[in-house]
Amino acid sequence: MKCPFCGHEEDKVVDSRAAQDGRAVRRRRECLNCKERFTTYEYIENVALTVIKSDDRREPFDRQKLIHGIKLACNKRPVSGKKIEAIVDEIEARLQELSKSEVTSKFIGEMVMEKLKEVDEVAYVRFASVYRKFQDKAEFFEELKKLLG
């Protein structure tokens, strides 16, 4: 780390702590040459994620698109906007943990259904009916049976 005061490249860390809700590390450093102190922040670099669609098209991961789909499923259900944001945060974190540059829309859809099943079963069935493209009421009822079973 180059000192912003004298340009010397050696320093010591005098204090470290979590910052920005644990998404960064704040470090107080002291230059070994001029003894001035300065602060640096370390962040985890998020991998740019590409989503592989069912027709093999590729597009950048879009958080807003995911929020929109979940909001549609939760329309007029007792699921707050804050809860939807938390679901998307959790899914996004899991995707980043994979450290992959590409992931299928099917994989993301399954994660959404898993979370919605825990939060609101009606929202889950709504999302599943669109996501799995139910062709008739028999498929819809089959999914309901699994849920009740």
N, C-alpha and C positions, 0 to 999 in steps of 0.2 A: 504494500500500500504506500503510495507516494504522499508525503506530508504536503498539505495544501499551503503551508507557510514557507517552508524552505526547500521542498522538493526531495528531501532525503527519503530513501526507500526502506528504512528500517524503523519499526515502531514496536511498542508493546501494548497489549490490550489490558486496560486497567479495570474495565467493567463490562459485563455482558448481561443482557436481559431480553426477554421476549417483548415484542412491540407489535402494534397493529393486530390485536387479538390473536397473537401467536403466528401470524403469517410472515413475520420478519424477526430478525435478531438485531438489536441495537447494540453497537459496541463503542465504548469510549476508548480512544487510543491516545498514546503519548509518544511523540516523536523522540527517538533516542538521540537526535542531534540538537534540536532547538528547544526541546522540552515542552513545546506547545501541545495542547490537547485538542482533539477533534473527534467528531462522531461519524460513524459509518453505519449503514444498514445493509443487511444481507437478506435477500429474498429467494424463494424457491422459484426457479424458472419453469413456468408452465409450458408443456409441450403443445405446440399448435396441433389441434386435433381435427382430423378429417373423418367425416361420416360416409360410409359406403352404403348407399341406398339399395333397396331391393332390386332395382334395375341396373345395378353396378355403376350408376353415376356416383361421383364423389363431390361432396360439398363441405365447406368448413362447418365445424360444430357451431351451432347458434343457440345460445342460452335462451334468448327471447322466444325462439320457436318452441323450445321445450316447455317454457313457462306457459305459453299460449295453449299448447295441447293439453296440459294438465288443468289449466283454468277452465277449458271447455268441458272436460270430464267432471270437474267439480262445480259446475254452474248450478246455482241454487242448492248447494249442499253446505253443511256446516264445516267447511274447510276454509280457514283464513288465508289471506294473501301471504301472511308471514309463514304459515305452514307450507304453502306451495314453494315459497322461496327456499325454505329449509330443505325440502325434498330435492329441489334442483341443486342446491349447494352440495348435498350429500352425494348425489349422482355425479356431479362434476368432480368432486374430490375423488370418488372411486375411479372415475375415468383417468384422472391424472396419476393416480397410484399405479395404474397399469403400465405407465411409461410407454405406451404405444402411440404411434402417430396416426393410426387408422383404426376405426372401430365400426362395426356394422350397426345400422339403424335397428336391426332386430335385437341386438344386445342391449342397446339403450332402451328400447321399448319394453323388454323383459324386466329391466331394472325399475322402470316407471311402474309397471303393473305390480311388481313385488311391493313397492312402497305404498301404492294406492290401496292395495289389498289390506295393508296394516292400518291405513288411515280412514278409509271410507269405502265400504264394499260396493255401494251404488256407483261411485266414481270409478272404481276398479272395473265394474262390468261395462260402464259406458266407454271407458278407454279401450278395454279389450275388444268390444264390438267393432270399434273403428279400426284398431290396430290389427286385429286378426281377420278383418274383413268378412264377418259373418255373412253368409249368403242367404240364410233363411232363419225363421224363428226356431227351428230345431237345433241349430248350432248355438243359438243364444240360450235356449233352455238347457242345453247340455252344459254350458259354462255355469249357469246358475246351479245346476245339480251338483257340480264339483264344489262350488262355493258352500252350498248347504250341507254337502255330504260329510 
